[in-house]
Amino acid sequence: MDASHSRSRVRRRRLLLPLTAGLCAVALVSGCSDTNSGSPAAETTKPSSAPQAAGDLQSEYQAVIKNVLPSVVQIQASNSLGSGVVYDSKGHIVTNAHVVGHERTFKVTVATGEKVLPASLVATYPEQDLAVIKLDSVPKGLKPAKFGDSKKVEVGQIVLAMGSPLGLSSSVTQGIVSALGRTVSESRVGGGTGATIANMVQTSAAINPGNSGGALVNLNSEVIGIPTLAAVDPEMANSAAPGIGFAIPVSMVKTVADQIIKSGKVTDSGRAALNITGRTVVDTNYQPAGVAVVSVTRGGAADKAGLRVGDIITRIEDLPVTTITSLSEALASDKPGEKVTVTYLRNGAEKTAKVTLGEI
């Protein structure tokens, strides 16, 4: 199975900071070093290339932060706090759908000033956990971010995550691109969208509540993703799994944002669908065992392939389907118009159908 069909087995948490969580207490700890300043050898030894290399990397970090951080904003809704990225000079800001929730007006703080600016919702697209808001008036000096190319993102690249983790605005963490092509499903608990998102960028950069909607940036000062989810370990009382975060790839961010800004909605999702509604069914041991077809869109993908109400879908190609979520994950990396083999049960008998996928 290739990377585009890889499945993460840990549960995820949204990266949205409830304001009711209270104030953050931050402890600052100073570092120390043990030097031997009195050693003549230390004075005469030729410096190695390592400090120079470290200095060069530090300079790169500082340049990227200087270039990009002014484009990362803090977004405050009535009961939550998240981040966003300035998309263009007209005041459009891209963020996560779960940051804006069901609200239509927001308070935005830009990195270049403490003044809170009002903003309004343009449109939200929960299916991909993305949204666009717009500043009611564009302040002087507003700086749009530079967005990169998903095709040039590679495992091992150094990245910086910028946003407002735990309400600490203009914060930066660093890490690498850990993996590509992850398919991740978001919970609906606590205001999550329940979206299943394909081709996500996995990163080791620290991602915390409040980072949602911020920027994952490469050393060319380009946004390559929108931090959206962090993993939690179900075997450790759902505590955070350090160094496992996920960002929506920049290709999808640009696709969704461009359509919302142009049309006020997403007109071409690029997401495959069977064009059915369904529900999870269980077996005799009360374990999830498939997705029962509740309704079929007339003229849609499933209808044309002969699927009926009451059929129980158990597999898409070689991927097992036991729940609605696993069905979404099985389709997440496919495109409308592609053909897939759907295995299903009808009156207890296993059957297959070749389905030309439709679109969400």
Disulfide bonds with the S-S distance in Angstrom:
none
